[in-house]
Amino acid sequence: MIIAPANGPVKPALSRTARPIVQNLGPGTLYLNNSSQNVVASGIKMEPMAVYEFPTSLVEGAGELWFEADGDVCDVRVLNVG
């Protein structure tokens, strides 16, 4: 999935019963938040080429993950494991 700064916050398709694994292939910096508000300002910074695994509890039920690119576009790989 390509996320550009001009897109604003983006909500990827995630399984509510799986552990999401996210890799930011860059070149931009990706931010993650559980709300679509102020993702870059208050979200978790995901450096290029880093891989992050999140617990199922983060997305099950009404949980949400929102991504936003900063500086340049981000090529994001999202896997639902489990």
Disulfide bonds with the S-S distance in Angstrom:
none
